[in-house]
Each structure stands twice: as C-alpha cells, then as structure tokens.
Amino acid sequence: MTAAVCSVSDLTLMVRDALAARPELEDVLVEGEVSNLKAHVSGHLYFTLKDAHSAVSCVCFRTNALRIPFRPDNGMTVVAHGSVQVYGQQGRYQLYVDRLEPSGVGALALGIEQLKQRLATEGLFDERRKRRLPLLPRRVVVVTSRSGAALRDVCTVIARRAPCIGVVLSPATVQGDGAVETLIRALQRADQVRDADVILLVRGGGSLEDLIAFNSESLARAIRATRLPVVTGVGHETDTTVADLAADRRAATPSAAAELVAPSVAALREDVAARRARLGLALVGLVGGHRQRVHIATLRLRQALMHETLVKRRAFAHELSRFTVAHPSRRVELERLRLTRASERLQDATVRVAVARRAALTTRAARLAALSPRRTLERGYSITSDADGRVLTDATAAPVGARLRTVLRHGSLESTVDRVEPGSPSSSERMYDSDPGSKDR
C-alpha cells in the first residue's frame, strides 16, 4: 500500500502530535553544556545544550529567565527543566526551559559568586577605598535585629572592653521578605546619628538562604555610600557575604566585630603606661645626648668666637692704623710738615735766587756804571743838545745861531752857535771811539 503524499506543515503537525502524546516529554530534566548563548533585547534567552554526542536547541522566555538566580554563560554545565515541543516554522524540536540550575552547585551559591566577581571587577571591594576605623569611637551604631542575640553580644563586649563608648541601635529585619530594604534604611539612619564614629552591621549565623539579604548588590552599594566606616559581623567564621566584602572591615562574628571597634581600655592604659616609661627613658637619653652635644657645641662656639674676636681685633687694628694715617689731624700734621719743608726749600731757593740776582745786579750795575755818560763826563767830556733836548753828534745838525746846552761833569752851559765847521771826527772823538767800553755805549 502506497503512503499518501503530505505537505511539510502536515508532517510537522504529525511530529508535534506524536510528541504531545508522550507525557514524559512535558516534564524533563536535561543536563548539558551551554553554548551559543544569546540574550535577546526582549529578555528571552536562546542557547544550545550539548554533550559529547548530541545537541538540542533551548529557549527560556523572559518571565522564567528573570527567576534564574545566576547568570548562565557559555561553557557552564547546567540542568534545565522544561518541555519538548516542535518549532513549526523551522520544523525542529527544541526544549522550552522554565527552570535552570548549575550542575553540581546550588543556583543561589553560584549567583552569589557571580555577583562577587562582578562587583570586584567594578572595584567596589578595592582595599584603597576602605576607610580607617577610629581608635576609640565616641558612639557605635549597631544595625541588626532588635531581638537578636547579635545585639546582646555586641553590647556585652563593648561594656566589658570600653564602657565609655555609647551604643545606639538602628533596628532592621535581617532575613525574610523586605530584609534588604530595611537594612538599607537602617544604614542610612545610622549614618546620620550625632557623634557616631562607626557602624556595626551584624547578625547571627544561619544557612545560605538565611543570609541572602547580606548578599544583595543594593546593600553592598549602600555600605559604600555611607559617611561612616562600616564593620560587618555576619554569620559564622566560614561565612563571607557580599556585605562583608563591601565593608571597611570584616569580622567573623558579631562579638569579633564589637572587639574591632571597642579596644580594651585596660590594655590601652597598660600600653600608655608602657609608652610613657619608654618615652621617659628615651627623653633621658635624648636629653643626655643633647646636653653632650650642647656642651661640645658650646666649646666649639667659644673657640669660634675667640678666633673670630682675634680676627676682628686684628682687622680693627689694621683699620685703626689706616684710619690714624688717614685722619684729618694726621693729614694736617703731614701737610704742615711738607709745608714747612717746602717753606724751607723756598727760603733756600729765595736766598739762592737773591744772591744770584744780587750778583747779577752788581755785575750789571758795574757794567752800567762803566757805560754811564757820567763816567764819560768825569773823564773831561761833555754832552751837547739842542733846544729840543736832542743830543748833537754832528756839527751840521746845529745851524748858526742855534741855542745849545752843554752838560759837563759839574754843571751845564748855555751857548749860541757862531760858526759851524763840518769835517771828520776830531781827535777827541777818535779817542772816545777807541775806549774799550764804547761798544756798550
């Protein structure tokens, strides 16, 4: 019997009906490795589950994807719950996933680890962002449940170690629905408490589900946003929550957190006493050393002052000597001495000049006397001049009748020319010219 020809759509419908007739395919758990993961903008997840031999296409719609407590990733081995159906447009079957859990580890634990890695990569847990705790706070604000044992433990430790520290409670719900929101509000209130120096965020131990509020991203960001430093003490020593990583200091338990912020006053007093003793010894040694150094420095200073004084005295003596030499009275004395010597030299020169001038004058006087006309007159000669006083040396210069005046050695004569005899010089004139001193006359 020959089979009837059917369309592709008919074949797809037959396969779908055949799968629907298998109720075990409506509730299946499939384990495999995630690959080809695509997060659509609509919120749907599309991926493939594969093992060493086969692969199956999977889809998780947005409503179910939002309930997955971790972030799926390629290469992750997961266990998917859902139903097997046929995707008619492509004629292939696929797994419609409504629940997804990591294989071998709880989904909640995996989600927390993923959150820690993401916030660490962001730098929220960076040690450089941690704030220092005060040595001895004035007030400590405790964020915890009002009725929990954590509050009693904190108050007991602080009262025993440092009763001077005030304790203020900012109550919050530490687990259950709405715990994250109440913890954040309690942190914000604690950050505004007057005279507070530090916040304690504490609660007792519990399961991972009990501590889920302390593994919240919004609580971690609220811790980093406070003005005051935050110390956490959540659960037991083995528990490390996201809040612990975001806090400025993390303690294993609430009591340990109280010990971190409340130092032992007795231990502080002992430390102060020990420091005071060490400081006293150090001061004694320091003062002794300083005294020795001061003594040595004093000796050096004294030597330096003596040397400097000696140098200054020598310089002063030198300057005084120069000043004495340059003093006006000294200069006056020197000038007076030079003036005296110059005066003596001038007198000597004057005497010498006077003697020389007197000798020269005597010589010239003798020569002048030898050349004087009076000497000629004393030898018997006379000088004749006309009426105008001109000396006559030529007879023709006096016309007949001219009045003449003749000077003799003793007295003078007035005469009138009666006769003129021109001619050569007379014997008396020649005798006169032959006088050795005639040239000077």
C-alpha positions in Angstrom: 0.0 0.0 0.0 1.5 3.3 -1.1 1.7 6.2 1.6 -0.2 9.3 0.8 1.8 12.4 0.0 1.6 15.1 2.7 2.9 18.7 3.0 5.7 19.9 5.2 3.2 21.5 7.5 1.3 18.3 7.8 4.4 16.4 8.7 5.4 18.9 11.3 1.9 18.6 12.8 2.2 14.9 13.0 5.5 15.1 14.7 4.1 17.6 17.2 1.1 15.5 17.9 3.4 12.5 18.4 5.5 14.3 20.9 2.4 15.6 22.6 1.2 12.1 23.0 4.3 11.4 25.2 3.6 12.9 28.6 7.1 12.3 29.8 8.3 15.0 27.4 6.2 17.6 29.2 8.4 17.4 32.3 12.0 16.7 31.5 15.4 17.4 33.2 18.2 17.7 30.7 21.9 18.2 31.7 24.4 19.6 29.3 26.9 22.3 28.5 25.6 25.8 27.5 26.8 27.1 24.1 25.7 29.7 21.6 24.0 31.7 24.4 22.1 34.8 23.2 20.3 37.2 25.5 17.6 38.9 23.3 16.6 42.6 24.0 13.2 41.2 24.8 14.6 39.4 27.8 14.4 35.9 26.3 17.4 33.5 26.4 18.3 31.4 23.4 21.0 28.7 23.8 22.1 25.2 22.9 22.6 22.3 25.4 25.2 19.8 24.2 27.1 16.8 25.3 29.8 14.7 23.6 27.4 13.3 21.0 24.3 15.5 20.6 22.9 19.0 20.9 19.4 20.4 21.5 18.1 24.0 21.0 16.7 25.7 24.0 14.6 28.8 24.7 13.8 30.4 28.1 11.2 33.1 27.9 11.6 36.4 29.8 9.3 35.5 32.7 11.2 32.4 33.5 14.6 34.0 32.8 14.1 36.6 35.5 13.7 33.8 38.1 17.1 32.3 37.3 19.2 33.2 40.4 22.5 33.2 38.5 23.8 34.3 35.1 24.2 31.5 32.6 27.3 31.6 30.4 28.8 29.6 27.6 30.8 26.5 28.8 28.7 26.2 32.0 27.2 22.8 32.7 23.6 23.2 33.8 20.4 21.2 34.5 17.4 22.5 32.5 13.8 21.8 33.3 11.1 22.2 30.7 9.1 20.6 28.0 10.0 19.3 24.5 8.0 20.8 21.7 8.2 21.3 17.9 9.1 24.7 16.5 6.8 24.6 13.5 8.4 27.4 11.4 11.7 25.5 11.2 10.4 22.0 11.6 12.7 21.2 14.5 12.1 20.3 18.1 13.5 22.4 21.0 13.5 22.4 24.8 11.3 25.2 26.3 13.1 25.9 29.6 11.2 27.1 32.7 13.9 26.5 35.3 17.7 26.4 35.2 20.2 25.4 37.8 24.0 24.9 37.6 25.1 21.3 37.7 26.9 20.2 40.9 26.4 23.5 42.7 23.4 25.4 44.0 22.0 28.1 41.9 21.9 30.5 44.8 25.6 29.9 45.7 26.6 30.3 42.0 24.6 33.6 41.7 26.3 34.9 44.8 29.8 34.0 43.5 29.0 35.7 40.1 27.8 38.8 41.9 31.0 38.9 44.0 33.1 38.6 40.8 31.2 41.3 39.0 31.4 43.8 41.9 35.1 43.0 42.5 35.8 43.7 38.8 33.9 47.0 39.2 36.3 47.9 42.1 33.6 48.0 44.8 35.8 45.9 47.1 39.0 47.7 46.4 41.1 48.0 49.5 42.2 51.5 48.6 38.5 52.6 49.1 38.4 51.2 52.6 38.0 53.8 55.4 40.1 53.7 58.6 38.4 52.9 61.9 38.7 55.3 64.8 40.9 54.2 67.7 38.3 54.9 70.4 34.9 55.9 69.0 32.5 58.1 70.9 29.4 56.2 69.7 28.8 53.0 67.8 25.6 52.5 65.9 24.5 48.8 65.6 22.4 47.8 62.6 20.7 44.5 63.4 17.5 42.9 64.7 16.2 44.4 68.0 15.5 40.9 69.3 18.5 39.0 68.0 21.4 37.6 70.0 23.8 39.7 68.0 22.8 42.9 69.7 23.3 41.4 73.2 26.7 40.1 72.2 27.8 43.5 70.9 26.6 45.3 74.0 28.3 42.8 76.3 31.6 43.1 74.6 31.6 46.9 74.4 30.5 47.2 78.1 33.4 44.9 79.1 36.1 46.4 77.0 35.3 50.1 76.7 32.3 51.2 78.8 32.9 54.8 77.8 31.7 54.1 74.2 28.0 54.8 73.6 25.9 52.2 71.8 22.9 53.2 69.6 20.6 50.7 67.8 19.3 51.3 64.3 16.9 48.3 64.1 16.4 46.3 60.9 15.0 43.0 59.7 17.9 40.7 59.0 16.2 38.0 57.0 13.0 37.3 55.1 11.0 39.3 52.6 11.9 43.0 52.6 15.0 42.5 54.7 17.3 44.2 52.2 15.2 47.4 52.1 15.0 47.6 55.9 18.8 47.0 56.2 19.5 49.8 53.7 17.2 52.3 55.6 18.8 51.3 58.9 22.2 52.0 57.4 21.1 55.4 56.2 19.7 56.3 59.7 22.8 55.1 61.4 24.9 57.3 59.1 23.1 60.4 60.5 23.4 59.6 64.2 25.1 62.5 66.0 28.6 62.0 67.4 28.7 58.5 65.9 32.1 57.3 64.5 31.4 53.8 63.2 28.6 51.5 62.2 28.3 47.8 63.1 26.2 45.7 60.6 25.8 42.3 62.4 23.6 39.2 62.7 23.9 35.7 63.9 24.7 32.6 61.9 22.3 30.8 59.5 22.0 29.0 56.3 22.8 30.5 52.9 19.2 31.2 52.4 19.0 33.0 55.8 21.9 35.2 54.9 20.6 36.1 51.4 19.8 39.7 52.4 23.5 40.3 53.1 24.4 39.0 49.6 22.5 41.8 48.0 24.1 44.1 45.5 22.0 47.1 46.6 23.1 46.5 50.3 26.7 46.4 49.2 26.4 49.7 47.4 24.6 51.2 50.4 27.5 50.2 52.6 30.0 52.0 50.3 27.7 55.1 50.2 27.8 55.8 54.0 29.7 58.6 55.5 30.9 56.5 58.5 33.1 53.4 58.2 31.2 50.1 58.4 32.2 46.9 60.2 30.3 43.7 59.5 30.0 40.6 61.6 27.6 38.3 59.8 27.0 34.6 60.5 29.9 32.3 61.4 33.6 32.5 60.7 33.2 30.5 57.5 30.6 32.7 56.0 31.8 35.6 53.8 28.9 37.6 52.3 28.9 40.3 49.7 28.3 42.8 52.5 31.5 41.6 54.2 33.5 42.3 51.1 32.0 45.7 50.7 32.5 46.7 54.3 35.6 48.6 55.5 36.4 45.8 58.0 35.0 42.3 58.3 34.8 40.3 61.5 34.0 36.6 61.8 31.1 37.1 64.3 29.2 40.0 65.9 31.3 39.7 69.1 34.5 39.9 67.0 33.1 43.0 65.2 32.5 44.6 68.6 36.1 43.9 69.6 37.3 45.5 66.4 35.6 48.9 67.2 36.0 48.8 71.0 39.6 48.4 72.1 40.2 47.2 75.7 40.6 50.3 77.9 42.7 48.4 80.3 45.0 47.3 77.5 45.1 50.9 76.3 46.1 52.1 79.8 48.8 49.5 80.0 50.0 50.5 76.6 50.0 54.2 77.6 51.9 53.4 80.8 54.5 51.3 78.8 54.8 54.1 76.2 55.2 56.7 78.9 58.0 54.6 80.5 59.7 54.2 77.2 59.2 57.8 76.4 60.8 58.8 79.8 63.8 56.6 79.1 64.1 58.0 75.6 63.8 61.5 76.9 66.6 60.9 79.5 68.8 59.5 76.8 67.8 62.2 74.4 68.4 65.0 77.0 71.7 63.5 77.9 72.7 63.3 74.3 71.5 66.8 73.7 73.4 68.1 76.7 76.6 66.5 75.5 76.0 67.9 72.0 75.2 71.3 73.5 78.4 71.2 75.6 80.5 70.3 72.6 78.7 72.9 70.5 79.4 75.4 73.3 83.1 74.7 73.3 83.2 74.9 69.5 81.2 78.1 69.7 83.5 79.6 72.3 86.6 78.7 70.2 85.0 80.1 67.1 84.1 83.3 69.0 87.6 83.6 70.3 89.0 83.1 66.9 86.5 85.5 65.4 87.3 88.0 68.1 91.0 87.7 67.3 90.4 88.1 63.6 88.2 91.1 64.3 90.7 92.7 66.6 93.5 92.3 64.0 91.2 93.7 61.4 90.2 96.6 63.7 93.9 97.3 64.5 94.6 97.4 60.8 91.7 99.6 60.1 92.6 101.8 63.0 96.1 102.2 61.7 94.8 103.1 58.3 92.3 105.5 60.0 95.1 107.1 62.0 97.1 107.6 58.9 94.1 108.9 57.1 92.8 111.1 60.0 92.5 114.8 59.2 94.7 115.8 62.1 97.4 113.4 60.9 97.0 114.8 57.4 97.2 118.3 58.7 100.4 117.4 60.5 101.8 115.8 57.4 100.8 118.8 55.3 102.2 121.2 57.9 105.5 119.2 57.8 105.5 119.2 54.0 104.7 123.0 54.1 107.5 123.6 56.5 109.9 121.7 54.3 108.6 123.4 51.2 108.9 126.8 53.0 112.5 126.0 54.0 113.2 124.9 50.4 111.5 128.1 49.2 113.6 130.3 51.6 116.8 128.5 50.5 115.8 129.0 46.9 114.9 132.6 47.6 118.2 133.2 49.2 120.0 131.5 46.3 118.0 133.4 43.8 118.5 136.7 45.7 122.2 136.1 45.9 122.4 135.2 42.2 120.2 138.1 41.3 122.3 140.4 43.6 125.5 139.2 42.0 124.0 139.6 38.5 122.7 143.1 39.5 126.1 144.0 40.8 127.7 142.9 37.6 125.2 144.7 35.5 125.5 147.8 37.8 129.2 147.8 37.3 128.8 147.4 33.6 126.1 150.1 33.6 128.3 152.4 35.6 131.1 151.8 33.1 128.8 152.7 30.3 127.1 155.7 32.0 127.6 159.1 30.3 128.5 160.5 33.7 131.7 158.4 33.7 132.4 160.0 30.3 131.8 163.4 31.8 134.1 162.6 34.7 136.9 162.0 32.2 136.5 165.6 30.8 134.0 165.0 28.1 130.6 166.9 27.7 127.2 166.3 26.1 125.7 169.0 23.9 122.0 169.0 22.9 119.8 171.4 21.0 116.9 173.4 22.3 114.6 170.4 21.9 116.9 168.2 24.1 118.3 166.2 21.2 121.9 165.2 21.7 124.1 166.5 18.9 126.7 164.2 17.3 127.1 166.2 14.1 128.1 169.8 13.9 125.9 170.3 10.8 122.9 169.5 13.0 123.2 172.8 14.8 122.8 175.8 12.5 124.4 179.1 13.2 122.5 181.0 15.9 121.0 177.8 17.4 121.0 177.8 21.1 122.7 174.8 22.7 123.0 173.3 26.1 126.3 171.6 27.2 126.4 169.3 30.2 129.7 169.0 32.0 130.8 166.9 35.0 129.9 169.7 37.2 127.0 171.9 35.9 126.0 172.9 32.3 126.5 175.7 29.9 124.1 177.6 27.6 125.6 178.8 24.3 124.8 180.1 20.8 126.4 178.7 17.6 128.5 181.3 15.9 130.3 179.1 13.4 129.9 175.5 12.1 132.9 173.5 10.9 131.9 170.2 9.3 134.5 167.6 8.8 135.9 164.3 10.1 135.8 163.3 13.7 138.2 165.1 15.9 141.0 163.5 17.7 138.9 163.6 20.9 136.1 161.6 19.1 138.6 159.1 17.9 139.9 158.8 21.3 136.4 158.3 22.5 135.7 155.6 19.9 138.9 153.8 20.9 137.6 153.5 24.5 137.1 149.8 25.3 133.6 150.4 26.5 132.5 152.4 23.5 130.7 149.4 22.1 128.4 149.2 25.1 127.6 152.9 24.9 
